Structure formats: structure tokens, C-alpha cells
Amino acid sequence: MNDIYIFELPIKVRDYEVDAEGIVNNANYLHYLEHTRHEFCEQAGLSFKEMHRLGLDPVVSRIEIRYLRSLGLGDTMVSKLALSRRGPVFVFQQDIYTPSGESVVKAIVEIVSFENGRLSRGEKLAEAFKEYLA
């Protein structure tokens, strides 16, 4: 773990998130990552509902994910994120850890911004999150 993260969220595995083997289905990690981004935005003062009301719609354009360890029913995790920008693309480095600090998932999530239904350079979104951008 490092100190680049700007937000973290504790999450507990729920029974419907595990498969027949008793481990978290790989698709659920995408939900954990998305939930973390939504909670971050809300904590930063701009929920997805509010962004949409303002005509801003961030959309995932690419996800790269590495699965390093499985979690099971009742396990807890800490989902962390860092945010940077590369031109019109907002890059979330999102990592999930066990409470003891063992890596579970490492992901890079790229987001583009639509403003009033059109792909944009993301200036309004950058302004909204300027204090968090690396």
C-alpha cells in the first residue's frame, strides 16, 4: 500500500456475491470498484445524480484489472482510489486490500466525460474535482 490514495471505503462481502465455491465472483469486484467511485464522488460533493442534473455524465471507457487474491463470504476489504487526468481521460487507480494490507485487486479505470450528451474534454468535471487530481 502507498500514500497516493485520496479515498478509501471499507466493504464487507455479502452472501449473494459468492459463487458455488464460496469465493467472490470476479464480476463483483467491478461492482466494488464502481461503488467506491460513486461514494468518492458523493463525499467530494458531486453525486452522480447531481452530475447528471448538471448535464455531466462520466462514463467508463476502459478497465484493466488484476486479480491477486480471492475473498470469501464475510470477508472484509478496503477499497482505495487515486485520481489523475490524462487529457480528456480521468484515470482512477483503484486497489482493494484485505484489512491486513494484502493486495486483492489492482485496477486502472479510465473515465470520459459527456456534457449535455456530447463527448467533452472534461473541463467541467476537472473543475469539480480539481483538489483531488494528482
Secondary structure, DSSP 8 states (H G I E B T S, - for coil): --TT-SEEEEEE--GGGB-TTSBB-HHHHHHHHHHHHHHHHHHTT--HHHHHHTTEEEEEEEEEEEE-S--BTT-EEEEEEEEEEETTEEEEEEEEE-TT--EEEEEEEEEEEEETTEE---HHHHHHTTTT--
